Amino acid sequence: MSIRKIIDWAIQDQKSEMKGNIASPFYQYQDYAGSWVWACDVDLGGGEDNVLRSVPVAANNREVIYAEQGKGVSLSRMGSGKWAITGLSKTLNSTVHMIFVSFVDDVFQISGRRLAGNIIRPLSYGEMGELIPPFGYGVLPYGLQGKFDAQGNFMEIVEWH
Amino acid sequence: MRYISAAFQGVLDNRRRRPAYKIYAWDPSGTTISQVAAAPGNLHAGLPTPLDITPYASEIAWSDKQLSFTMVDPKNFFHPDTGAYRNYLGDGAILRLVEGDEVLSETDWVTSFTGQIHGQVGWKKARHSGSVTAKVSVFGRAETQAFKRRKITTREYSVGTDLGIALYDICETFMGLTRAEVRIPFTLGRQFKHKVNQLAQVSPWEAITSLLEVVCYQPYFDGEGKLTYVNKSFQRPPAKVLADYVRCVELEVPENSQDGINKVKVVFLDAQLERVDGPYQKLGEAQVTTGFFSMHENLPCWWSEDHKQRADGTSMKVIKSVNSGLLPVGNESYEQKDDFHGEIEVEILVWVPILATVMALEYVAAALIPDETTSTSKGFTLPTVLSAPGAVALVAPPTGGPVTGVITMAPIQVVAEEVPGTGFTIPWGRVLQAQAMLGIMLIQMSIGSAQYEVWGTPYDYAYLEKMSIAMEDGLDYWLENEKEIKNDFVGSHDQADTIAVTELIWEKSLTRPRRVVIEDDPSLEVGDIIVIPDGRKILITGLSKKIKRGEVASLVIDGCKVMTP
């Protein structure tokens, strides 16, 4: 590992801003000190399966909570290492092309391609009735969040708060 | 691969070599490195005559990045304080190494190094031995710190401009290079995709690196001090094929104890702005007081106070209508005018003002209708003459005067129940006024304040941050060693895919270092691919050698295995 690389990584690790997409409606969240704050889940993109949960909205940014699910937000790192939503972002995480390359000795081969990038959004009435047997509409609450892949295929129900 | 004249190539091929070299130095006070690099020859008329310091140089070590040697200077020509030629080894002095063969004229030789002295050379005089030596290190142009540390902001480039134009601009404006010093194609075949493009607060070297990254090139200063590139793609023919091991001195597989990059992420902003919808919501509201006095009302309704919010699919919700009275008096309609606002139109029906006017006129007119009276009253009898005919004797005096006589009259008879001024009466005018008043009140009751809301879907445009990831197949999450490339000059996923795959293969190759020592071959350059006799390909990442008089140097080639599809 060259010193230069290690320094580059260290600089990158110290980055204090991130972009993400709102992956849930805003909700009130009680922090460890017992205070209620507005928060939401944030999808950081990049083909990651997990979303950042319960990201609080920074002070004086209350208008952010009116943003719709799916909109881009910018996150800032707080002193403790936790992230907070500090505003809306002009960029939006989008699709990811994944290309898998296999290496055998001196030979490489592209062994597969995949389109990644999940979308988390509320399920519609129709989807609740059709996508998730045997429950369906009437059993599942309206507003339930579902995760869809980049092609729009339903993947799973996202845990609701 | 460096250009070699046919004569020099012939000498290299027949292996009957009498290697020769020269080191030229220019005084930086009268010459710039740009002049030297751009000149067609070292002894060109347009260039100040260099000082040949070859006789003073020994223990010459050359690499593609640095030239170092020891000066033997018994007469103190290069003493940093007092030497007559001290400027030729002073800070910023320009030096060149030219290599060839004694059997060839110097015009057939190749310039294998061009660089500058940074700072001050070391100089030492030892009393016990009487020797005077100076250690000289000359650095290639890529080591110029100003290229890598100064932050620049370029002018803007419009969409469709080739990246090469921006690259040449940066080279000329911020690096002081002339076109003759740049060997990169003027057009790179990739265009700016965004409407306005600028490079801001990056060093010139970072700027040209970013631009070349789009075509998988890497900037590099060659031996002549000209800016060129290393192609990271291995899909190209080799520069040299070693048919046998005759020229090979050593083959080495050096130890590599680093974790290699096995995942490359290319992040770029899509040139097309993507529409991002907000939730369906109330965008604006309007209210108006209207009625018969107003035929037409236009109410502009903006989606935001600053008139900047865009919205789509808008519609009007009537909270309180102009028709909420007893009678429908008007039509309310809504039309979206543009992305930023719509207009509510309230149109009062034409009969309303007409009726109002007619009723008012009628009311006034009815006030003028008098109550009806007659000359005969029921229940009354007129006085009657009761005198019998002839009983009346009216005598008029002959001289005039009052007529005298007697007339008997029956008295007026009045019926008690038919006395005038008692009972009920309804004047016709009042009835008509009341009717007109009702009409006016009806119209007035039908007007008032109307209230509307406009609902719709607000939206804005955002850049989509797209990504291409090339990674080793079957890699577990905890084994990923990632390299991220952020480059907004990448215009499409296809381009990003190519960069990601090329970079991953490049990084994988770098984890397989190889070292080959061969007879010196001045035609080889960094970035060339050579094929060793067993068929393996090696990409040259570094070159070095020690040069001695009258001896064919051993060229140390540091490289890595080339991965092929």
Contacts between the chains, C-beta under 8 A, distances in Angstrom:
chain1	res1	chain2	res2	distance
A	1	B	258	5.2
A	1	B	259	6.8
A	2	B	258	7.5
A	12	B	484	7.6
A	19	B	465	6.7
A	45	B	465	7.0
A	45	B	467	7.3
A	46	B	265	7.1
A	46	B	467	6.2
A	46	B	469	7.9
A	47	B	467	7.2
A	47	B	469	6.3
A	66	B	279	7.9
A	67	B	278	7.3
A	68	B	277	6.9
A	68	B	278	4.9
A	68	B	279	4.6
A	70	B	276	7.1
A	71	B	276	5.8
A	71	B	278	7.4
A	71	B	462	7.8
A	72	B	276	7.4
A	72	B	462	5.5
A	89	B	462	7.2
A	90	B	462	5.6
A	90	B	463	6.0
A	91	B	269	6.5
A	91	B	462	6.2
A	91	B	463	4.7
A	91	B	464	7.2
A	91	B	465	4.7
A	92	B	274	6.4
A	92	B	276	6.4
A	92	B	462	4.6
A	92	B	463	7.0
A	92	B	464	5.3
A	92	B	465	6.6
A	93	B	464	7.8
A	93	B	465	5.5
A	94	B	270	6.7
A	94	B	274	7.4
A	94	B	464	3.8
A	94	B	465	6.0
A	94	B	466	4.8
A	94	B	467	7.6
A	95	B	464	8.0
A	95	B	466	6.0
A	95	B	467	7.6
A	95	B	493	7.8
A	96	B	466	7.4
A	96	B	467	4.4
A	96	B	468	7.3
A	96	B	469	6.0
A	97	B	466	7.9
A	97	B	467	7.1
A	97	B	468	4.3
A	97	B	469	6.9
A	97	B	493	5.3
A	97	B	496	7.0
A	97	B	497	5.6
A	97	B	500	7.9
A	98	B	469	5.0
A	98	B	471	7.1
A	99	B	468	6.9
A	99	B	469	6.9
A	99	B	470	4.5
A	99	B	471	7.5
A	99	B	497	5.9
A	99	B	500	6.3
A	99	B	501	5.8
A	100	B	470	7.9
A	100	B	471	6.3
A	100	B	472	7.5
A	100	B	473	4.0
A	100	B	474	7.8
A	101	B	470	5.8
A	101	B	471	7.1
A	101	B	472	6.2
A	101	B	473	6.2
A	101	B	501	6.3
A	101	B	504	5.8
A	101	B	505	7.1
A	102	B	472	7.2
A	102	B	473	4.2
A	102	B	474	7.4
A	103	B	472	6.6
A	103	B	508	5.8
A	103	B	563	6.7
A	106	B	536	6.9
A	106	B	537	7.6
A	106	B	561	5.7
A	106	B	562	6.9
A	106	B	563	5.6
A	106	B	564	6.0
A	107	B	563	6.9
A	107	B	564	5.9
A	107	B	565	7.0
A	108	B	505	5.5
A	108	B	508	7.2
A	108	B	563	4.7
A	108	B	564	7.4
A	108	B	565	6.1
A	109	B	565	6.6
A	110	B	501	6.8
A	111	B	473	4.6
A	112	B	473	6.7
A	116	B	469	7.8
